[in-house]
Amino acid sequence: MSDKHLLVEKSLKKIMVNNFVGGIAWGLGVTIGASLLLGILGYFASNIGIVPVVGKFVQELLLFLAENSPTGR
């Protein structure tokens, strides 16, 4: 049996701290990666002219919702 299997026992505190720090690092990495990916996609989308079409659709949708809301705005 190798030596790495003999040193399996760790304290619960050490395991929890390692998992907590790993979770924070994973969450930060996902956030930064998604921001970069969406930023790059937005940049390319604005260069091919698809954003004004989407913007007009969202504007019409918001206008429709405002006109047909039960509060009568």
mmJSON file of the N, C-alpha and C atoms, coordinates in Angstrom:
{"data_MODEL":{"atom_site":{
"group_PDB":["ATOM","ATOM","ATOM","ATOM","ATOM","ATOM","ATOM","ATOM","ATOM","ATOM","ATOM","ATOM","ATOM","ATOM","ATOM","ATOM","ATOM","ATOM","ATOM","ATOM","ATOM","ATOM","ATOM","ATOM","ATOM","ATOM","ATOM","ATOM","ATOM","ATOM","ATOM","ATOM","ATOM","ATOM","ATOM","ATOM","ATOM","ATOM","ATOM","ATOM","ATOM","ATOM","ATOM","ATOM","ATOM","ATOM","ATOM","ATOM","ATOM","ATOM","ATOM","ATOM","ATOM","ATOM","ATOM","ATOM","ATOM","ATOM","ATOM","ATOM","ATOM","ATOM","ATOM","ATOM","ATOM","ATOM","ATOM","ATOM","ATOM","ATOM","ATOM","ATOM","ATOM","ATOM","ATOM","ATOM","ATOM","ATOM","ATOM","ATOM","ATOM","ATOM","ATOM","ATOM","ATOM","ATOM","ATOM","ATOM","ATOM","ATOM","ATOM","ATOM","ATOM","ATOM","ATOM","ATOM","ATOM","ATOM","ATOM","ATOM","ATOM","ATOM","ATOM","ATOM","ATOM","ATOM","ATOM","ATOM","ATOM","ATOM","ATOM","ATOM","ATOM","ATOM","ATOM","ATOM","ATOM","ATOM","ATOM","ATOM","ATOM","ATOM","ATOM","ATOM","ATOM","ATOM","ATOM","ATOM","ATOM","ATOM","ATOM","ATOM","ATOM","ATOM","ATOM","ATOM","ATOM","ATOM","ATOM","ATOM","ATOM","ATOM","ATOM","ATOM","ATOM","ATOM","ATOM","ATOM","ATOM","ATOM","ATOM","ATOM","ATOM","ATOM","ATOM","ATOM","ATOM","ATOM","ATOM","ATOM","ATOM","ATOM","ATOM","ATOM","ATOM","ATOM","ATOM","ATOM","ATOM","ATOM","ATOM","ATOM","ATOM","ATOM","ATOM","ATOM","ATOM","ATOM","ATOM","ATOM","ATOM","ATOM","ATOM","ATOM","ATOM","ATOM","ATOM","ATOM","ATOM","ATOM","ATOM","ATOM","ATOM","ATOM","ATOM","ATOM","ATOM","ATOM","ATOM","ATOM","ATOM","ATOM","ATOM","ATOM","ATOM","ATOM","ATOM","ATOM","ATOM","ATOM","ATOM","ATOM","ATOM","ATOM","ATOM","ATOM","ATOM","ATOM","ATOM"],
"id":[1,2,3,4,5,6,7,8,9,10,11,12,13,14,15,16,17,18,19,20,21,22,23,24,25,26,27,28,29,30,31,32,33,34,35,36,37,38,39,40,41,42,43,44,45,46,47,48,49,50,51,52,53,54,55,56,57,58,59,60,61,62,63,64,65,66,67,68,69,70,71,72,73,74,75,76,77,78,79,80,81,82,83,84,85,86,87,88,89,90,91,92,93,94,95,96,97,98,99,100,101,102,103,104,105,106,107,108,109,110,111,112,113,114,115,116,117,118,119,120,121,122,123,124,125,126,127,128,129,130,131,132,133,134,135,136,137,138,139,140,141,142,143,144,145,146,147,148,149,150,151,152,153,154,155,156,157,158,159,160,161,162,163,164,165,166,167,168,169,170,171,172,173,174,175,176,177,178,179,180,181,182,183,184,185,186,187,188,189,190,191,192,193,194,195,196,197,198,199,200,201,202,203,204,205,206,207,208,209,210,211,212,213,214,215,216,217,218,219],
"type_symbol":["N","C","C","N","C","C","N","C","C","N","C","C","N","C","C","N","C","C","N","C","C","N","C","C","N","C","C","N","C","C","N","C","C","N","C","C","N","C","C","N","C","C","N","C","C","N","C","C","N","C","C","N","C","C","N","C","C","N","C","C","N","C","C","N","C","C","N","C","C","N","C","C","N","C","C","N","C","C","N","C","C","N","C","C","N","C","C","N","C","C","N","C","C","N","C","C","N","C","C","N","C","C","N","C","C","N","C","C","N","C","C","N","C","C","N","C","C","N","C","C","N","C","C","N","C","C","N","C","C","N","C","C","N","C","C","N","C","C","N","C","C","N","C","C","N","C","C","N","C","C","N","C","C","N","C","C","N","C","C","N","C","C","N","C","C","N","C","C","N","C","C","N","C","C","N","C","C","N","C","C","N","C","C","N","C","C","N","C","C","N","C","C","N","C","C","N","C","C","N","C","C","N","C","C","N","C","C","N","C","C","N","C","C","N","C","C","N","C","C"],
"label_atom_id":["N","CA","C","N","CA","C","N","CA","C","N","CA","C","N","CA","C","N","CA","C","N","CA","C","N","CA","C","N","CA","C","N","CA","C","N","CA","C","N","CA","C","N","CA","C","N","CA","C","N","CA","C","N","CA","C","N","CA","C","N","CA","C","N","CA","C","N","CA","C","N","CA","C","N","CA","C","N","CA","C","N","CA","C","N","CA","C","N","CA","C","N","CA","C","N","CA","C","N","CA","C","N","CA","C","N","CA","C","N","CA","C","N","CA","C","N","CA","C","N","CA","C","N","CA","C","N","CA","C","N","CA","C","N","CA","C","N","CA","C","N","CA","C","N","CA","C","N","CA","C","N","CA","C","N","CA","C","N","CA","C","N","CA","C","N","CA","C","N","CA","C","N","CA","C","N","CA","C","N","CA","C","N","CA","C","N","CA","C","N","CA","C","N","CA","C","N","CA","C","N","CA","C","N","CA","C","N","CA","C","N","CA","C","N","CA","C","N","CA","C","N","CA","C","N","CA","C","N","CA","C","N","CA","C","N","CA","C","N","CA","C","N","CA","C","N","CA","C","N","CA","C","N","CA","C"],
"label_alt_id":[null,null,null,null,null,null,null,null,null,null,null,null,null,null,null,null,null,null,null,null,null,null,null,null,null,null,null,null,null,null,null,null,null,null,null,null,null,null,null,null,null,null,null,null,null,null,null,null,null,null,null,null,null,null,null,null,null,null,null,null,null,null,null,null,null,null,null,null,null,null,null,null,null,null,null,null,null,null,null,null,null,null,null,null,null,null,null,null,null,null,null,null,null,null,null,null,null,null,null,null,null,null,null,null,null,null,null,null,null,null,null,null,null,null,null,null,null,null,null,null,null,null,null,null,null,null,null,null,null,null,null,null,null,null,null,null,null,null,null,null,null,null,null,null,null,null,null,null,null,null,null,null,null,null,null,null,null,null,null,null,null,null,null,null,null,null,null,null,null,null,null,null,null,null,null,null,null,null,null,null,null,null,null,null,null,null,null,null,null,null,null,null,null,null,null,null,null,null,null,null,null,null,null,null,null,null,null,null,null,null,null,null,null,null,null,null,null,null,null],
"label_comp_id":["MET","MET","MET","SER","SER","SER","ASP","ASP","ASP","LYS","LYS","LYS","HIS","HIS","HIS","LEU","LEU","LEU","LEU","LEU","LEU","VAL","VAL","VAL","GLU","GLU","GLU","LYS","LYS","LYS","SER","SER","SER","LEU","LEU","LEU","LYS","LYS","LYS","LYS","LYS","LYS","ILE","ILE","ILE","MET","MET","MET","VAL","VAL","VAL","ASN","ASN","ASN","ASN","ASN","ASN","PHE","PHE","PHE","VAL","VAL","VAL","GLY","GLY","GLY","GLY","GLY","GLY","ILE","ILE","ILE","ALA","ALA","ALA","TRP","TRP","TRP","GLY","GLY","GLY","LEU","LEU","LEU","GLY","GLY","GLY","VAL","VAL","VAL","THR","THR","THR","ILE","ILE","ILE","GLY","GLY","GLY","ALA","ALA","ALA","SER","SER","SER","LEU","LEU","LEU","LEU","LEU","LEU","LEU","LEU","LEU","GLY","GLY","GLY","ILE","ILE","ILE","LEU","LEU","LEU","GLY","GLY","GLY","TYR","TYR","TYR","PHE","PHE","PHE","ALA","ALA","ALA","SER","SER","SER","ASN","ASN","ASN","ILE","ILE","ILE","GLY","GLY","GLY","ILE","ILE","ILE","VAL","VAL","VAL","PRO","PRO","PRO","VAL","VAL","VAL","VAL","VAL","VAL","GLY","GLY","GLY","LYS","LYS","LYS","PHE","PHE","PHE","VAL","VAL","VAL","GLN","GLN","GLN","GLU","GLU","GLU","LEU","LEU","LEU","LEU","LEU","LEU","LEU","LEU","LEU","PHE","PHE","PHE","LEU","LEU","LEU","ALA","ALA","ALA","GLU","GLU","GLU","ASN","ASN","ASN","SER","SER","SER","PRO","PRO","PRO","THR","THR","THR","GLY","GLY","GLY","ARG","ARG","ARG"],
"label_asym_id":["A","A","A","A","A","A","A","A","A","A","A","A","A","A","A","A","A","A","A","A","A","A","A","A","A","A","A","A","A","A","A","A","A","A","A","A","A","A","A","A","A","A","A","A","A","A","A","A","A","A","A","A","A","A","A","A","A","A","A","A","A","A","A","A","A","A","A","A","A","A","A","A","A","A","A","A","A","A","A","A","A","A","A","A","A","A","A","A","A","A","A","A","A","A","A","A","A","A","A","A","A","A","A","A","A","A","A","A","A","A","A","A","A","A","A","A","A","A","A","A","A","A","A","A","A","A","A","A","A","A","A","A","A","A","A","A","A","A","A","A","A","A","A","A","A","A","A","A","A","A","A","A","A","A","A","A","A","A","A","A","A","A","A","A","A","A","A","A","A","A","A","A","A","A","A","A","A","A","A","A","A","A","A","A","A","A","A","A","A","A","A","A","A","A","A","A","A","A","A","A","A","A","A","A","A","A","A","A","A","A","A","A","A","A","A","A","A","A","A"],
"label_entity_id":["1","1","1","1","1","1","1","1","1","1","1","1","1","1","1","1","1","1","1","1","1","1","1","1","1","1","1","1","1","1","1","1","1","1","1","1","1","1","1","1","1","1","1","1","1","1","1","1","1","1","1","1","1","1","1","1","1","1","1","1","1","1","1","1","1","1","1","1","1","1","1","1","1","1","1","1","1","1","1","1","1","1","1","1","1","1","1","1","1","1","1","1","1","1","1","1","1","1","1","1","1","1","1","1","1","1","1","1","1","1","1","1","1","1","1","1","1","1","1","1","1","1","1","1","1","1","1","1","1","1","1","1","1","1","1","1","1","1","1","1","1","1","1","1","1","1","1","1","1","1","1","1","1","1","1","1","1","1","1","1","1","1","1","1","1","1","1","1","1","1","1","1","1","1","1","1","1","1","1","1","1","1","1","1","1","1","1","1","1","1","1","1","1","1","1","1","1","1","1","1","1","1","1","1","1","1","1","1","1","1","1","1","1","1","1","1","1","1","1"],
"label_seq_id":[1,1,1,2,2,2,3,3,3,4,4,4,5,5,5,6,6,6,7,7,7,8,8,8,9,9,9,10,10,10,11,11,11,12,12,12,13,13,13,14,14,14,15,15,15,16,16,16,17,17,17,18,18,18,19,19,19,20,20,20,21,21,21,22,22,22,23,23,23,24,24,24,25,25,25,26,26,26,27,27,27,28,28,28,29,29,29,30,30,30,31,31,31,32,32,32,33,33,33,34,34,34,35,35,35,36,36,36,37,37,37,38,38,38,39,39,39,40,40,40,41,41,41,42,42,42,43,43,43,44,44,44,45,45,45,46,46,46,47,47,47,48,48,48,49,49,49,50,50,50,51,51,51,52,52,52,53,53,53,54,54,54,55,55,55,56,56,56,57,57,57,58,58,58,59,59,59,60,60,60,61,61,61,62,62,62,63,63,63,64,64,64,65,65,65,66,66,66,67,67,67,68,68,68,69,69,69,70,70,70,71,71,71,72,72,72,73,73,73],
"pdbx_PDB_ins_code":[null,null,null,null,null,null,null,null,null,null,null,null,null,null,null,null,null,null,null,null,null,null,null,null,null,null,null,null,null,null,null,null,null,null,null,null,null,null,null,null,null,null,null,null,null,null,null,null,null,null,null,null,null,null,null,null,null,null,null,null,null,null,null,null,null,null,null,null,null,null,null,null,null,null,null,null,null,null,null,null,null,null,null,null,null,null,null,null,null,null,null,null,null,null,null,null,null,null,null,null,null,null,null,null,null,null,null,null,null,null,null,null,null,null,null,null,null,null,null,null,null,null,null,null,null,null,null,null,null,null,null,null,null,null,null,null,null,null,null,null,null,null,null,null,null,null,null,null,null,null,null,null,null,null,null,null,null,null,null,null,null,null,null,null,null,null,null,null,null,null,null,null,null,null,null,null,null,null,null,null,null,null,null,null,null,null,null,null,null,null,null,null,null,null,null,null,null,null,null,null,null,null,null,null,null,null,null,null,null,null,null,null,null,null,null,null,null,null,null],
"Cartn_x":[0.846,0.0,0.9,0.493,1.345,1.14,2.069,2.029,0.855,0.389,-0.703,-2.004,-2.156,-3.365,-3.288,-2.118,-1.981,-2.301,-2.224,-2.443,-3.818,-4.824,-6.163,-6.859,-6.557,-7.263,-6.882,-7.91,-7.746,-8.804,-8.555,-9.541,-10.744,-11.882,-13.111,-12.978,-12.312,-12.121,-11.31,-10.252,-9.408,-10.175,-10.989,-11.794,-12.8,-13.456,-14.453,-13.822,-12.664,-11.975,-11.545,-11.002,-10.586,-11.769,-12.898,-14.076,-14.654,-14.637,-15.144,-14.301,-12.994,-12.095,-12.207,-12.309,-12.483,-13.785,-14.848,-16.133,-16.101,-15.433,-15.295,-14.486,-13.4,-12.569,-13.357,-14.143,-14.947,-15.983,-16.668,-17.684,-17.087,-15.937,-15.265,-14.832,-14.323,-13.909,-15.07,-16.192,-17.374,-17.879,-17.897,-18.375,-17.494,-16.203,-15.28,-15.362,-15.414,-15.506,-16.778,-17.904,-19.173,-19.187,-18.62,-18.558,-17.736,-16.595,-15.761,-16.461,-17.071,-17.753,-18.913,-19.737,-20.866,-20.406,-19.32,-18.766,-18.276,-17.583,-17.09,-18.255,-19.247,-20.426,-21.184,-21.301,-21.964,-21.209,-19.902,-19.084,-19.288,-19.231,-19.429,-20.861,-21.826,-23.219,-23.458,-22.809,-22.988,-22.326,-21.269,-20.594,-21.368,-22.194,-22.941,-24.347,-24.685,-25.945,-27.146,-26.953,-28.101,-28.663,-27.868,-28.307,-29.454,-29.432,-30.586,-31.896,-31.852,-33.056,-33.569,-32.676,-33.052,-33.532,-32.848,-33.244,-34.634,-34.951,-36.284,-37.34,-37.037,-37.966,-38.238,-37.186,-37.352,-38.152,-37.902,-38.647,-40.137,-40.446,-41.848,-42.493,-41.756,-42.267,-42.583,-41.676,-41.907,-43.091,-43.231,-44.368,-45.677,-45.693,-46.88,-47.248,-46.24,-46.498,-47.012,-46.478,-46.924,-48.37,-48.719,-50.078,-51.092,-50.705,-51.642,-51.503,-50.846,-50.706,-52.006,-52.3,-53.543,-53.543,-52.386,-52.34,-52.752,-52.798,-53.276,-52.31,-51.033,-50.034,-50.138],
"Cartn_y":[-1.165,0.0,1.24,2.278,3.462,4.363,5.285,6.18,7.144,7.512,8.488,7.922,6.626,6.029,5.912,6.024,5.932,7.263,8.373,9.697,10.249,9.451,9.845,10.65,10.41,11.055,12.528,13.392,14.827,15.265,16.382,16.879,17.433,17.394,17.901,19.381,20.127,21.559,21.808,21.035,21.197,20.852,19.813,19.428,20.527,21.077,22.121,23.392,23.778,24.973,24.768,23.595,23.307,23.36,22.765,22.783,24.182,24.972,26.343,27.202,27.129,27.909,27.436,26.134,25.615,26.08,26.139,26.615,28.079,28.88,30.303,30.473,29.74,29.83,29.391,28.338,27.854,28.91,29.474,30.489,31.728,32.156,33.314,33.023,31.835,31.457,31.405,30.859,30.791,32.197,33.068,34.438,35.201,35.108,35.807,35.222,33.906,33.272,33.628,33.615,33.967,35.429,36.303,37.726,37.94,37.291,37.428,36.882,35.715,35.105,35.966,36.448,37.293,38.634,39.165,40.409,40.247,39.156,38.889,38.658,37.879,37.648,38.949,39.795,41.088,41.984,41.958,42.761,42.319,41.015,40.525,40.738,40.6,40.815,42.272,43.203,44.613,44.945,44.227,44.481,43.931,42.905,42.364,42.943,43.841,44.556,43.825,42.833,42.099,42.773,43.587,44.21,45.196,46.049,46.944,46.19,45.045,44.244,43.742,43.243,42.745,43.904,45.046,46.208,46.694,46.695,47.114,46.134,44.845,43.83,44.028,44.265,44.465,45.737,46.783,48.032,47.815,47.094,46.811,45.936,44.988,44.113,44.907,45.793,46.608,47.544,48.113,48.984,48.205,47.001,46.151,45.814,45.464,45.115,46.321,47.507,48.7,49.04,48.87,49.193,48.191,46.954,45.903,45.447,46.235,45.834,46.103,45.281,45.467,46.715,47.305,48.495,49.746,49.67,50.768,51.926,51.64,52.706,53.362],
"Cartn_z":[0.0,0.0,0.0,-0.745,-0.828,0.39,0.558,1.714,1.67,0.475,0.401,0.973,0.998,1.563,3.084,3.638,5.074,5.758,5.015,5.594,5.201,5.302,4.898,5.987,7.224,8.32,8.408,8.339,8.525,9.522,10.161,11.117,10.356,11.0,10.388,10.062,10.939,10.713,9.441,9.24,8.059,6.777,6.827,5.671,5.335,6.367,6.142,5.59,6.114,5.62,4.169,3.859,2.48,1.525,1.905,1.044,0.894,1.967,1.917,0.973,1.13,0.268,-1.178,-1.377,-2.729,-3.353,-2.575,-3.078,-3.453,-2.637,-2.959,-4.248,-4.378,-5.582,-6.813,-6.699,-7.817,-8.218,-7.234,-7.515,-8.157,-7.681,-8.263,-9.697,-9.928,-11.281,-12.247,-11.805,-12.662,-12.972,-11.977,-12.176,-13.155,-12.979,-13.877,-15.282,-15.376,-16.696,-17.425,-16.724,-17.355,-17.774,-16.951,-17.3,-18.561,-18.633,-19.828,-21.07,-20.938,-22.073,-22.552,-21.625,-22.014,-22.567,-22.034,-22.572,-23.999,-24.257,-25.617,-26.57,-26.134,-26.989,-27.247,-26.233,-26.412,-27.366,-27.29,-28.191,-29.64,-29.876,-31.237,-31.713,-30.82,-31.196,-31.578,-30.881,-31.22,-32.551,-32.908,-34.176,-35.37,-35.162,-36.295,-36.375,-35.45,-35.532,-34.974,-34.118,-33.574,-32.321,-31.646,-30.398,-30.618,-31.659,-31.851,-32.051,-32.707,-32.907,-31.567,-30.749,-29.426,-28.556,-28.626,-27.846,-28.213,-29.501,-29.944,-29.437,-29.475,-28.984,-27.497,-26.729,-25.287,-25.022,-25.789,-25.629,-25.902,-26.976,-27.288,-26.221,-25.707,-24.658,-23.393,-22.998,-21.805,-22.003,-23.191,-23.474,-23.394,-23.96,-23.908,-22.465,-21.678,-20.283,-19.493,-19.775,-19.065,-19.434,-20.697,-21.14,-20.626,-20.448,-20.074,-18.621,-17.811,-16.41,-15.653,-14.665,-13.92,-13.047,-12.799,-11.96,-12.724,-14.057,-14.887,-15.0,-15.051,-15.21,-16.555],
"occupancy":[1.0,1.0,1.0,1.0,1.0,1.0,1.0,1.0,1.0,1.0,1.0,1.0,1.0,1.0,1.0,1.0,1.0,1.0,1.0,1.0,1.0,1.0,1.0,1.0,1.0,1.0,1.0,1.0,1.0,1.0,1.0,1.0,1.0,1.0,1.0,1.0,1.0,1.0,1.0,1.0,1.0,1.0,1.0,1.0,1.0,1.0,1.0,1.0,1.0,1.0,1.0,1.0,1.0,1.0,1.0,1.0,1.0,1.0,1.0,1.0,1.0,1.0,1.0,1.0,1.0,1.0,1.0,1.0,1.0,1.0,1.0,1.0,1.0,1.0,1.0,1.0,1.0,1.0,1.0,1.0,1.0,1.0,1.0,1.0,1.0,1.0,1.0,1.0,1.0,1.0,1.0,1.0,1.0,1.0,1.0,1.0,1.0,1.0,1.0,1.0,1.0,1.0,1.0,1.0,1.0,1.0,1.0,1.0,1.0,1.0,1.0,1.0,1.0,1.0,1.0,1.0,1.0,1.0,1.0,1.0,1.0,1.0,1.0,1.0,1.0,1.0,1.0,1.0,1.0,1.0,1.0,1.0,1.0,1.0,1.0,1.0,1.0,1.0,1.0,1.0,1.0,1.0,1.0,1.0,1.0,1.0,1.0,1.0,1.0,1.0,1.0,1.0,1.0,1.0,1.0,1.0,1.0,1.0,1.0,1.0,1.0,1.0,1.0,1.0,1.0,1.0,1.0,1.0,1.0,1.0,1.0,1.0,1.0,1.0,1.0,1.0,1.0,1.0,1.0,1.0,1.0,1.0,1.0,1.0,1.0,1.0,1.0,1.0,1.0,1.0,1.0,1.0,1.0,1.0,1.0,1.0,1.0,1.0,1.0,1.0,1.0,1.0,1.0,1.0,1.0,1.0,1.0,1.0,1.0,1.0,1.0,1.0,1.0,1.0,1.0,1.0,1.0,1.0,1.0],
"B_iso_or_equiv":[0.0,0.0,0.0,0.0,0.0,0.0,0.0,0.0,0.0,0.0,0.0,0.0,0.0,0.0,0.0,0.0,0.0,0.0,0.0,0.0,0.0,0.0,0.0,0.0,0.0,0.0,0.0,0.0,0.0,0.0,0.0,0.0,0.0,0.0,0.0,0.0,0.0,0.0,0.0,0.0,0.0,0.0,0.0,0.0,0.0,0.0,0.0,0.0,0.0,0.0,0.0,0.0,0.0,0.0,0.0,0.0,0.0,0.0,0.0,0.0,0.0,0.0,0.0,0.0,0.0,0.0,0.0,0.0,0.0,0.0,0.0,0.0,0.0,0.0,0.0,0.0,0.0,0.0,0.0,0.0,0.0,0.0,0.0,0.0,0.0,0.0,0.0,0.0,0.0,0.0,0.0,0.0,0.0,0.0,0.0,0.0,0.0,0.0,0.0,0.0,0.0,0.0,0.0,0.0,0.0,0.0,0.0,0.0,0.0,0.0,0.0,0.0,0.0,0.0,0.0,0.0,0.0,0.0,0.0,0.0,0.0,0.0,0.0,0.0,0.0,0.0,0.0,0.0,0.0,0.0,0.0,0.0,0.0,0.0,0.0,0.0,0.0,0.0,0.0,0.0,0.0,0.0,0.0,0.0,0.0,0.0,0.0,0.0,0.0,0.0,0.0,0.0,0.0,0.0,0.0,0.0,0.0,0.0,0.0,0.0,0.0,0.0,0.0,0.0,0.0,0.0,0.0,0.0,0.0,0.0,0.0,0.0,0.0,0.0,0.0,0.0,0.0,0.0,0.0,0.0,0.0,0.0,0.0,0.0,0.0,0.0,0.0,0.0,0.0,0.0,0.0,0.0,0.0,0.0,0.0,0.0,0.0,0.0,0.0,0.0,0.0,0.0,0.0,0.0,0.0,0.0,0.0,0.0,0.0,0.0,0.0,0.0,0.0,0.0,0.0,0.0,0.0,0.0,0.0],
"pdbx_formal_charge":[null,null,null,null,null,null,null,null,null,null,null,null,null,null,null,null,null,null,null,null,null,null,null,null,null,null,null,null,null,null,null,null,null,null,null,null,null,null,null,null,null,null,null,null,null,null,null,null,null,null,null,null,null,null,null,null,null,null,null,null,null,null,null,null,null,null,null,null,null,null,null,null,null,null,null,null,null,null,null,null,null,null,null,null,null,null,null,null,null,null,null,null,null,null,null,null,null,null,null,null,null,null,null,null,null,null,null,null,null,null,null,null,null,null,null,null,null,null,null,null,null,null,null,null,null,null,null,null,null,null,null,null,null,null,null,null,null,null,null,null,null,null,null,null,null,null,null,null,null,null,null,null,null,null,null,null,null,null,null,null,null,null,null,null,null,null,null,null,null,null,null,null,null,null,null,null,null,null,null,null,null,null,null,null,null,null,null,null,null,null,null,null,null,null,null,null,null,null,null,null,null,null,null,null,null,null,null,null,null,null,null,null,null,null,null,null,null,null,null],
"auth_seq_id":[1,1,1,2,2,2,3,3,3,4,4,4,5,5,5,6,6,6,7,7,7,8,8,8,9,9,9,10,10,10,11,11,11,12,12,12,13,13,13,14,14,14,15,15,15,16,16,16,17,17,17,18,18,18,19,19,19,20,20,20,21,21,21,22,22,22,23,23,23,24,24,24,25,25,25,26,26,26,27,27,27,28,28,28,29,29,29,30,30,30,31,31,31,32,32,32,33,33,33,34,34,34,35,35,35,36,36,36,37,37,37,38,38,38,39,39,39,40,40,40,41,41,41,42,42,42,43,43,43,44,44,44,45,45,45,46,46,46,47,47,47,48,48,48,49,49,49,50,50,50,51,51,51,52,52,52,53,53,53,54,54,54,55,55,55,56,56,56,57,57,57,58,58,58,59,59,59,60,60,60,61,61,61,62,62,62,63,63,63,64,64,64,65,65,65,66,66,66,67,67,67,68,68,68,69,69,69,70,70,70,71,71,71,72,72,72,73,73,73],
"auth_comp_id":["MET","MET","MET","SER","SER","SER","ASP","ASP","ASP","LYS","LYS","LYS","HIS","HIS","HIS","LEU","LEU","LEU","LEU","LEU","LEU","VAL","VAL","VAL","GLU","GLU","GLU","LYS","LYS","LYS","SER","SER","SER","LEU","LEU","LEU","LYS","LYS","LYS","LYS","LYS","LYS","ILE","ILE","ILE","MET","MET","MET","VAL","VAL","VAL","ASN","ASN","ASN","ASN","ASN","ASN","PHE","PHE","PHE","VAL","VAL","VAL","GLY","GLY","GLY","GLY","GLY","GLY","ILE","ILE","ILE","ALA","ALA","ALA","TRP","TRP","TRP","GLY","GLY","GLY","LEU","LEU","LEU","GLY","GLY","GLY","VAL","VAL","VAL","THR","THR","THR","ILE","ILE","ILE","GLY","GLY","GLY","ALA","ALA","ALA","SER","SER","SER","LEU","LEU","LEU","LEU","LEU","LEU","LEU","LEU","LEU","GLY","GLY","GLY","ILE","ILE","ILE","LEU","LEU","LEU","GLY","GLY","GLY","TYR","TYR","TYR","PHE","PHE","PHE","ALA","ALA","ALA","SER","SER","SER","ASN","ASN","ASN","ILE","ILE","ILE","GLY","GLY","GLY","ILE","ILE","ILE","VAL","VAL","VAL","PRO","PRO","PRO","VAL","VAL","VAL","VAL","VAL","VAL","GLY","GLY","GLY","LYS","LYS","LYS","PHE","PHE","PHE","VAL","VAL","VAL","GLN","GLN","GLN","GLU","GLU","GLU","LEU","LEU","LEU","LEU","LEU","LEU","LEU","LEU","LEU","PHE","PHE","PHE","LEU","LEU","LEU","ALA","ALA","ALA","GLU","GLU","GLU","ASN","ASN","ASN","SER","SER","SER","PRO","PRO","PRO","THR","THR","THR","GLY","GLY","GLY","ARG","ARG","ARG"],
"auth_asym_id":["A","A","A","A","A","A","A","A","A","A","A","A","A","A","A","A","A","A","A","A","A","A","A","A","A","A","A","A","A","A","A","A","A","A","A","A","A","A","A","A","A","A","A","A","A","A","A","A","A","A","A","A","A","A","A","A","A","A","A","A","A","A","A","A","A","A","A","A","A","A","A","A","A","A","A","A","A","A","A","A","A","A","A","A","A","A","A","A","A","A","A","A","A","A","A","A","A","A","A","A","A","A","A","A","A","A","A","A","A","A","A","A","A","A","A","A","A","A","A","A","A","A","A","A","A","A","A","A","A","A","A","A","A","A","A","A","A","A","A","A","A","A","A","A","A","A","A","A","A","A","A","A","A","A","A","A","A","A","A","A","A","A","A","A","A","A","A","A","A","A","A","A","A","A","A","A","A","A","A","A","A","A","A","A","A","A","A","A","A","A","A","A","A","A","A","A","A","A","A","A","A","A","A","A","A","A","A","A","A","A","A","A","A","A","A","A","A","A","A"],
"auth_atom_id":["N","CA","C","N","CA","C","N","CA","C","N","CA","C","N","CA","C","N","CA","C","N","CA","C","N","CA","C","N","CA","C","N","CA","C","N","CA","C","N","CA","C","N","CA","C","N","CA","C","N","CA","C","N","CA","C","N","CA","C","N","CA","C","N","CA","C","N","CA","C","N","CA","C","N","CA","C","N","CA","C","N","CA","C","N","CA","C","N","CA","C","N","CA","C","N","CA","C","N","CA","C","N","CA","C","N","CA","C","N","CA","C","N","CA","C","N","CA","C","N","CA","C","N","CA","C","N","CA","C","N","CA","C","N","CA","C","N","CA","C","N","CA","C","N","CA","C","N","CA","C","N","CA","C","N","CA","C","N","CA","C","N","CA","C","N","CA","C","N","CA","C","N","CA","C","N","CA","C","N","CA","C","N","CA","C","N","CA","C","N","CA","C","N","CA","C","N","CA","C","N","CA","C","N","CA","C","N","CA","C","N","CA","C","N","CA","C","N","CA","C","N","CA","C","N","CA","C","N","CA","C","N","CA","C","N","CA","C","N","CA","C","N","CA","C","N","CA","C","N","CA","C","N","CA","C"],
"pdbx_PDB_model_num":[1,1,1,1,1,1,1,1,1,1,1,1,1,1,1,1,1,1,1,1,1,1,1,1,1,1,1,1,1,1,1,1,1,1,1,1,1,1,1,1,1,1,1,1,1,1,1,1,1,1,1,1,1,1,1,1,1,1,1,1,1,1,1,1,1,1,1,1,1,1,1,1,1,1,1,1,1,1,1,1,1,1,1,1,1,1,1,1,1,1,1,1,1,1,1,1,1,1,1,1,1,1,1,1,1,1,1,1,1,1,1,1,1,1,1,1,1,1,1,1,1,1,1,1,1,1,1,1,1,1,1,1,1,1,1,1,1,1,1,1,1,1,1,1,1,1,1,1,1,1,1,1,1,1,1,1,1,1,1,1,1,1,1,1,1,1,1,1,1,1,1,1,1,1,1,1,1,1,1,1,1,1,1,1,1,1,1,1,1,1,1,1,1,1,1,1,1,1,1,1,1,1,1,1,1,1,1,1,1,1,1,1,1,1,1,1,1,1,1]
}}}
